[in-house]
Amino acid sequence: MTEINNSDKNQNVITEPVKLIFKNINALYKAYMPYLQNAGLFIAHPSKFTLGDKVPLHVVLPGVAEEQQVYEIEGTVAWITPTAAHGRWITGIGVEFSAKDNGRKLREKINSLLLENSESGAPTSTM
């Protein structure tokens, strides 16, 4: 479980990485947020975050066990779907990848995986 400390009333400090393990391309497609400047992932999460909170991520992409790659990156909360959202929307946050090496590598790998297995037009968790 992710531990969140609120050491400053305007910013949450995440002490452990949020672990995201994608078992298939469909789940990755639904969570991916390519429209953010550095891309990102939607995380269904009930905790209260504010825009700009830093969130360490541990991301495992789908693939054969021997080929699975793990990405450790720091992201920033760039999207919030509140608990009271109307419709089919899931409560959670959108975390934009860092522009640094691992964030860039993760974005490129996800783009490659989704291009190979395109489900363009299917609904996602954010749009």
Sequence and secondary structure as in RCSB ss.txt:
>XXXX:A:sequence
MTEINNSDKNQNVITEPVKLIFKNINALYKAYMPYLQNAGLFIAHPSKFTLGDKVPLHVVLPGVAEEQQVYEIEG
TVAWITPTAAHGRWITGIGVEFSAKDNGRKLREKINSLLLENSESGAPTSTM
>XXXX:A:secstr
   EEEEETTEEEE S EEEE  SHHHHHHHB TTSTT EEEEE  S   TT EEEEEEE SS GGG  EEEEEE
EEEEEE TT  TT  SEEEEEE SSHHHHHHHHHHHHHHHHT  TTS  S  
